[in-house]
């Protein structure tokens, strides 16, 4: 199997690292060779965070170059737009519709761009946008956006739902497992 490339992008503190670990666990359980690479920007200050997940029969490097991502999973619209050059021409973006102001917007030195999802589509990207915050709140916590996104992402894989559930059981603390199962189901059904 040809190596597949997924970028998980967001802002520090949104749970993108757990999302990448869950995705990696699911893919490993299905017999794929998986490489996960975490790239931290100013993640502790609300800066950009990106994780590369590559899988296939044999993966030699964890890094994804521009124009190579089959999927970009984004926790925030501006991050999806920022990483758009990494998407393959036939690639897919799965994004949360949330907008989080970066520091230049917070300080008044810039304005958050409007119409980003439409702009990405106009640039030729296939965009699957979902209000993950509302669904995460329905599940019981706005912090479950990462698992809502994984639920939506699961549509783009021909993998059994049981693999996703087993990964949740393995990596999510027991006291948060029911909430995260609900978040996954809401994202999957959206």
Buried (B, 14 or more C-beta within 10 A) or exposed (E): EEBBBBBBBBBBBBBBBBBBBBBBBBBBBBEBBBBBBBBEEEBEEBBBBBBBBBBBEEBEEBEBEEEBBBBBBBBBBBBBBBBBEBBBEEBBBBBBBBBBBBEEBEEEEEEBEEEBBEBBBEEEBEBBBBBBBBBBBEBBBBBBBBBBBBBBBBEBBEBEEEBBBBBBEEBBEEEBBEBBBBBBBBBBEB
